[in-house]
Amino acid sequence: MVNIKNLKKYYKSRKSGFFEKPGIIKALDCISFSIPRGTTLGMVGESGSGKTTAARSLLRLIEPDEGEIQINNVEVEKLDKDGLRKFRQNMQLVFQDPYSSLNPRMTVGKIISEPLTIHTKLNKNEINERVEQLLAMVGLSSEQTDRYPHEFSGGQRQRIGIARAIALNPKFIVLDEPVSALDVSIQGQILNLLMDLQQKLNLTYLFVAHDIAVVKHMSNTIVVMYLGKIVEKTGKHNLYNNPLHPYTKSLMKSVPEIKPERHSFSVLPGEIPSPENPPAGCHFNPRCTYSMDICRLEYPVMKQIGESEVACHLF
C-alpha cells in the first residue's frame, strides 16, 4: 500500500554571522519503510527525531528533496500540482492539536462538508446526508452540525477532525500524535475509534507518537527514529520483549510503571543533538553506554536480526 524509499529532507540553517556559510539540517536522512494495506506503522522517537517531517513529507505538505513515495501504486513524488490535488482524497492527515486544526469561524457541518464540496459532485442533500453519516461514525450527533469548534471538548474536536479525514473514503491516513493533546481518560476512546474505523473501512495508518505504550496499542510494525534516521524496525511484540538498539532500550526503560516501592523508570541521559551538527559515526554514540571506537567512526548499516532490523555495531 505505502512504500517509501530513501526519503530525504534537508534544510539550510540561518547564518549567525555575515561571513558564515549556512549549515545543513538533515531533518530526514535516507529513510525507507513500507506499510501493508489495512495495517498500522508506528513511528516513535524523541522530539526532533524527524517524525513529523517524515509524516508530512509523505503527503507532500513538505516537499522532500529526494526519495520515492508510492501510495496505492501511485508515485506521489512525481505528481504535478493538479495530479496531487486530485490524489489528495486518497491520503489524509489527522493533526495533533484538534482545536487549531479546525476553522473557528466554520460550523462543524461546513468543516466536514468542505472536502465533499471540493472533490465530489454530490448535491446539497447528499452532502448533508454524508455529513450526518460521518458524525455518527465518529460518535457524534447530527444535531451538532450547526455548532462551532469552541463549543466542543478536546476529544469531540478530535472526532470532528477524524470525520473530516475520512469524508472522502481515503486509503491512507497519517495520524500525527492524534491523542497527545487529550486527557488520558479520552485518549483510549479516540484510539479505539481509530482502530474500529480501520477495520470497517480497511484503512492504512502511519501513526506518529512519542508515547511507546500508545504506539504498541495501535501498531502492527514500529520504526524507531533518531536524528533523522531509522535505527530499528520491529513488530510491536518484539519491541517490548526484545528491543535491540540501545536507544530503543533506553526509550523502553523511560516508560513509567506502577511500582510505588521504587522508581520504575530511568531517564535517558543528555539531549538529542542538533541535526545541523550530528555526532560523527553513530549519532547515538555520545549517549550510549555500549559505545565503542567504531561507533565514533562509522555509521552502522541496517542489519536483519531475526524478525527485526537494526542499525547498530553491536550486531
C-alpha positions as CSV (number, residue, x, y, z in Angstrom):
1,M,0.0,0.0,0.0
2,V,2.7,2.5,1.1
3,N,6.3,2.2,0.0
4,I,8.9,4.8,1.0
5,K,12.5,4.6,-0.3
6,N,15.5,6.8,0.6
7,L,13.4,9.8,1.6
8,K,15.4,12.9,2.3
9,K,14.6,16.4,3.6
10,Y,17.4,18.9,4.3
11,Y,17.1,22.5,5.4
12,K,19.5,25.4,5.3
13,S,20.0,26.9,8.7
14,R,20.3,30.7,9.2
15,K,23.7,32.3,9.2
16,S,24.7,33.7,12.6
17,G,27.4,35.9,11.1
18,F,27.9,37.8,7.8
19,F,30.8,35.7,6.6
20,E,29.4,32.4,7.9
21,K,28.1,29.9,5.4
22,P,24.6,28.5,6.2
23,G,24.6,25.0,7.6
24,I,22.6,21.9,6.6
25,I,20.0,20.5,8.8
26,K,19.3,16.8,8.0
27,A,15.7,16.5,9.1
28,L,15.3,13.2,7.2
29,D,18.3,11.3,6.0
30,C,17.5,8.4,3.7
31,I,14.7,6.6,5.5
32,S,12.8,3.6,3.9
33,F,9.8,1.6,5.1
34,S,6.6,0.1,3.8
35,I,3.1,-0.3,5.2
36,P,0.9,-3.1,4.0
37,R,-2.8,-2.4,3.3
38,G,-5.0,-2.3,6.3
39,T,-2.2,-2.2,8.9
40,T,-0.6,0.5,11.1
41,L,3.1,1.5,11.1
42,G,4.0,3.3,14.4
43,M,6.8,5.9,14.3
44,V,8.3,6.7,17.6
45,G,11.2,8.8,18.8
46,E,12.1,11.9,20.9
47,S,11.2,15.4,19.8
48,G,13.5,16.5,17.0
49,S,14.0,12.9,15.6
50,G,12.2,13.8,12.3
51,K,8.8,12.0,12.9
52,T,6.6,14.9,11.8
53,T,8.8,15.8,8.9
54,A,8.6,12.3,7.7
55,A,4.8,12.2,8.1
56,R,4.2,15.4,6.2
57,S,6.7,14.6,3.5
58,L,4.7,11.5,2.6
59,L,1.7,13.7,1.9
60,R,3.9,16.4,0.2
61,L,2.7,19.0,2.7
62,I,6.5,19.3,3.0
63,E,8.3,18.8,-0.3
64,P,11.0,16.1,0.1
65,D,14.4,16.7,-1.5
66,E,14.9,13.1,-2.7
67,G,13.2,9.7,-2.5
68,E,10.4,7.6,-3.7
69,I,6.9,7.9,-2.3
70,Q,4.5,5.2,-3.6
71,I,0.9,5.2,-2.2
72,N,-1.7,2.8,-3.6
73,N,0.6,2.1,-6.6
74,V,0.9,5.9,-7.4
75,E,4.3,7.6,-7.4
76,V,3.3,10.6,-5.4
77,E,6.6,12.4,-5.7
78,K,6.1,12.6,-9.5
79,L,2.6,14.1,-9.4
80,D,2.2,17.7,-10.7
81,K,0.1,20.2,-8.9
82,D,-3.2,19.2,-10.5
83,G,-2.5,15.5,-10.1
84,L,-1.6,15.9,-6.5
85,R,-4.8,17.8,-5.8
86,K,-6.9,15.0,-7.3
87,F,-4.9,12.3,-5.4
88,R,-5.2,14.0,-2.0
89,Q,-8.6,12.5,-1.5
90,N,-6.8,9.1,-1.2
91,M,-4.5,10.4,1.6
92,Q,-5.4,12.5,4.6
93,L,-4.0,13.8,7.9
94,V,-5.3,14.0,11.4
95,F,-3.5,16.8,13.3
96,Q,-2.0,16.8,16.8
97,D,-4.0,19.8,18.1
98,P,-7.7,19.3,17.5
99,Y,-8.5,22.9,18.1
100,S,-6.0,24.8,15.9
101,S,-6.7,22.4,13.0
102,L,-10.4,23.4,12.9
103,N,-11.6,26.8,11.5
104,P,-13.2,28.6,14.4
105,R,-15.4,30.6,12.0
106,M,-17.0,27.5,10.4
107,T,-19.6,25.2,11.8
108,V,-18.9,21.5,12.2
109,G,-21.2,20.8,9.3
110,K,-19.3,23.1,7.0
111,I,-15.9,21.8,8.2
112,I,-16.8,18.2,7.4
113,S,-18.6,19.0,4.2
114,E,-15.8,21.2,2.7
115,P,-13.8,18.3,1.2
116,L,-17.0,16.8,-0.2
117,T,-17.9,20.1,-1.9
118,I,-14.4,20.5,-3.4
119,H,-13.7,16.9,-4.5
120,T,-17.2,15.4,-5.3
121,K,-20.2,16.2,-7.4
122,L,-22.7,15.5,-4.7
123,N,-25.7,17.8,-4.3
124,K,-26.5,19.6,-1.1
125,N,-28.9,17.0,0.2
126,E,-26.4,14.2,-0.5
127,I,-23.7,16.2,1.2
128,N,-25.8,16.7,4.3
129,E,-26.6,13.0,4.5
130,R,-23.0,12.2,4.2
131,V,-22.1,14.6,7.0
132,E,-24.7,13.0,9.3
133,Q,-23.3,9.6,8.5
134,L,-19.8,10.7,9.2
135,L,-20.8,12.3,12.5
136,A,-22.5,9.0,13.5
137,M,-19.4,7.0,12.6
138,V,-17.2,9.0,15.0
139,G,-19.7,9.0,17.8
140,L,-21.3,12.5,17.4
141,S,-24.9,13.6,16.9
142,S,-26.3,15.1,13.7
143,E,-27.9,17.8,16.0
144,Q,-24.3,19.2,16.5
145,T,-23.7,20.2,12.9
146,D,-24.6,23.9,13.5
147,R,-22.2,24.3,16.4
148,Y,-18.7,25.8,16.3
149,P,-15.5,24.1,17.4
150,H,-15.2,26.1,20.6
151,E,-18.4,24.5,21.8
152,F,-16.9,21.1,21.9
153,S,-14.4,19.3,24.2
154,G,-10.9,18.3,23.1
155,G,-12.0,14.7,22.5
156,Q,-15.0,15.8,20.5
157,R,-13.0,18.2,18.4
158,Q,-10.6,15.3,17.5
159,R,-13.6,13.3,16.5
160,I,-14.6,16.1,14.1
161,G,-11.1,16.1,12.7
162,I,-11.3,12.3,12.1
163,A,-14.7,12.7,10.5
164,R,-13.2,15.3,8.1
165,A,-10.3,13.0,7.3
166,I,-12.4,10.0,6.3
167,A,-15.0,12.1,4.5
168,L,-13.6,11.2,1.0
169,N,-13.0,7.5,1.8
170,P,-9.2,7.8,1.8
171,K,-7.0,4.7,1.6
172,F,-4.2,6.1,3.7
173,I,-4.3,8.3,6.8
174,V,-1.4,9.9,8.7
175,L,-2.1,10.3,12.4
176,D,0.3,12.9,13.7
177,E,0.3,12.4,17.5
178,P,-3.6,12.5,17.5
179,V,-4.0,11.9,21.2
180,S,-1.1,13.7,22.8
181,A,-3.2,16.9,23.4
182,L,-6.0,15.0,25.1
183,D,-6.7,13.9,28.6
184,V,-5.6,10.3,29.4
185,S,-9.2,9.3,30.0
186,I,-10.1,10.4,26.5
187,Q,-7.1,9.0,24.7
188,G,-8.3,5.4,24.9
189,Q,-11.7,6.3,23.4
190,I,-10.0,8.0,20.4
191,L,-7.6,5.2,19.9
192,N,-10.4,2.6,19.9
193,L,-12.4,4.7,17.5
194,L,-9.4,4.8,15.1
195,M,-9.0,1.1,15.3
196,D,-12.7,0.5,14.7
197,L,-12.7,2.7,11.7
198,Q,-9.6,0.9,10.4
199,Q,-11.4,-2.4,10.5
200,K,-14.6,-1.1,9.0
201,L,-13.0,1.0,6.2
202,N,-9.8,-1.1,5.6
203,L,-7.7,2.0,6.3
204,T,-3.9,2.1,6.3
205,Y,-2.3,4.2,9.1
206,L,1.0,5.9,9.8
207,F,0.8,6.6,13.5
208,V,3.3,9.1,14.8
209,A,3.8,9.4,18.6
210,H,6.3,9.7,21.3
211,D,4.4,7.5,23.8
212,I,5.6,3.9,23.2
213,A,2.7,2.4,25.1
214,V,0.2,4.2,22.7
215,V,2.2,3.1,19.7
216,K,2.2,-0.5,20.8
217,H,-1.6,-0.4,21.3
218,M,-2.1,0.9,17.8
219,S,0.6,-0.5,15.6
220,N,1.5,-3.7,13.8
221,T,5.0,-2.7,13.0
222,I,7.1,0.0,14.7
223,V,10.1,2.1,13.4
224,V,12.3,3.9,15.9
225,M,13.8,7.2,14.7
226,Y,16.8,9.1,16.0
227,L,18.1,12.3,14.4
228,G,16.5,11.8,11.0
229,K,17.3,8.2,10.7
230,I,15.6,4.9,11.4
231,V,17.6,2.9,13.9
232,E,15.2,-0.1,14.4
233,K,12.3,-1.7,12.7
234,T,10.4,-4.4,14.5
235,G,7.0,-5.8,15.4
236,K,5.2,-4.4,18.4
237,H,5.7,-7.6,20.5
238,N,9.4,-7.6,19.7
239,L,9.7,-4.0,20.8
240,Y,8.6,-4.9,24.3
241,N,10.1,-8.4,24.6
242,N,13.4,-8.0,22.8
243,P,14.4,-4.4,21.9
244,L,17.8,-4.4,20.1
245,H,19.1,-0.9,19.6
246,P,20.4,0.8,22.8
247,Y,18.3,3.8,22.0
248,T,15.2,1.6,21.8
249,K,16.1,0.0,25.1
250,S,16.5,3.5,26.7
251,L,13.1,4.5,25.4
252,M,11.5,1.4,26.9
253,K,13.2,2.0,30.3
254,S,11.8,5.5,30.3
255,V,8.2,4.3,30.3
256,P,6.8,4.7,33.9
257,E,5.2,1.7,35.6
258,I,3.0,1.5,38.7
259,K,5.6,0.3,41.2
260,P,5.2,2.5,44.3
261,E,8.0,0.8,46.2
262,R,10.7,2.3,43.9
263,H,11.2,4.5,40.9
264,S,10.0,2.4,37.9
265,F,11.7,4.2,35.1
266,S,15.0,5.8,34.2
267,V,15.7,8.9,32.3
268,L,17.8,8.9,29.1
269,P,20.9,11.0,29.7
270,G,21.6,14.0,27.6
271,E,19.6,15.6,24.9
272,I,19.2,14.8,21.2
273,P,22.0,16.6,19.3
274,S,21.3,19.2,16.7
275,P,20.6,17.7,13.3
276,E,22.8,20.6,11.9
277,N,25.9,19.1,13.6
278,P,25.3,15.5,14.4
279,P,28.0,13.4,16.1
280,A,30.4,11.5,13.9
281,G,29.7,7.8,13.3
282,C,26.6,6.6,15.0
283,H,24.6,9.6,16.0
284,F,23.6,8.0,19.3
285,N,27.1,7.2,20.5
286,P,27.6,10.2,22.9
287,R,24.6,9.0,24.9
288,C,25.1,5.2,24.5
289,T,26.5,3.1,27.4
290,Y,27.8,0.5,24.8
291,S,29.7,3.0,22.7
292,M,32.9,1.6,21.0
293,D,35.6,3.1,18.9
294,I,33.9,2.1,15.7
295,C,30.7,3.8,16.8
296,R,32.5,7.2,16.7
297,L,34.0,6.5,13.2
298,E,31.3,4.8,11.1
299,Y,27.5,4.9,10.9
300,P,26.2,1.4,11.1
301,V,24.3,-0.2,8.3
302,M,20.8,-1.7,8.8
303,K,21.0,-5.4,9.5
304,Q,18.3,-8.1,9.7
305,I,18.4,-9.7,13.2
306,G,15.6,-12.3,13.5
307,E,12.3,-10.5,12.7
308,S,13.8,-7.1,13.4
309,E,16.1,-4.7,11.5
310,V,18.6,-2.7,13.5
311,A,21.4,-0.2,12.7
312,C,24.0,-0.8,15.5
313,H,27.6,-2.0,15.6
314,L,26.7,-4.4,18.4
315,F,25.2,-6.8,15.8
